[in-house]
Amino acid sequence: MVHVSCLRVSGDGVSVYLADIEKDYTLLSLIENTTLTSGIKITSVVPADFDGDLQMDILVTFGVEVDARTFTGGRIYWGNGNTVDKGKS
């Protein structure tokens, strides 16, 4: 099975299509622009199994520019069977 993650070109949202043996892909809206602080852009989405439980986890990195300097942070969303749990910064 292959899961697909999509980052909006505008950097304000991530959607994940989770593969399922019994049906086609399940759409999961992971991040919407309404949950982001003004000025923060999503810079990358990295799927991997970070904790070794054989579930897809997703690392999302964020960037914000302040006074001509860029600050980067990240959040891991932990795979949990057929869903992904919201992460902590």
N, C-alpha and C positions, 0 to 999 in steps of 0.2 A: 504494500500500500504506500501511496505517496501523498503527503500533506502539502498544501500549497499556501504560501503566505503572500499577501499583496500589500505593498506600501503605496499610498496615494502619492502622486507626483508632487502635490502641494505640501507633503510632509505632515499632514494633520490627521491621519488615520491609518489603521492596519486592519485588514480582514484576513481571516484564516479559513481555508476550506479543509476540513478534516475528512480524511478517507474513512470509509466504512464498508465492511464486507457485505453487509445486508442491504445497503442502499447506496445511491450516489453520494457525492460530497455533501457535508453539512457545513453551512456557512456560519461562522462565528465572528461577530464584529468585536475585535479585541480592544481597539482604541478608537474613539471618535473625537473629533475636534472639540467637542464641548467639554471633554475631560482634561484638556491641556490648558495650561496657563498661557496667557497671551504672549506671543513672541517665541514660544518653544516649538521647535520642529523635530519631527522624528527623522533621524539620520540613517538608521539601519535596522534591519530585522534579521536575526541569526537563529535559525532553527537548529537544535541539537539536543542530545540527551545529557544535560549537565549533571544530573544526580544519579545516573546509572540504573534507573528503574524501568528502562525500555519504553518510556513514554516520551513523546516529543515535547521538549520545553522550548520556549522562545525568549531570546534576549532582544529587547528593544532599547536602542540608544537614542538619547535626546540631545539636542544642542540648542543653546540660546546665546545670542550675541549681546554683550553688555559693554559699552564704552570701547568698541572696536576689538574686544577680546571675546573669544568663543569658549563657553563652558559646556562640558559634556557630562551626561549622567546616563544611567541605565536602569532597567527594571527587568527582572526575570519573571516570566509567566510559566508556572509549573504545569506540565502535562499531567492529566488526571483521567485516564481512560479515554472517553470520547469528548472531553472538554479540556479547557485550559484555565487554571485558577489564576485570578488576578495576582500580580506580583507586588513586591515591596521595593521601593526605590533603594 
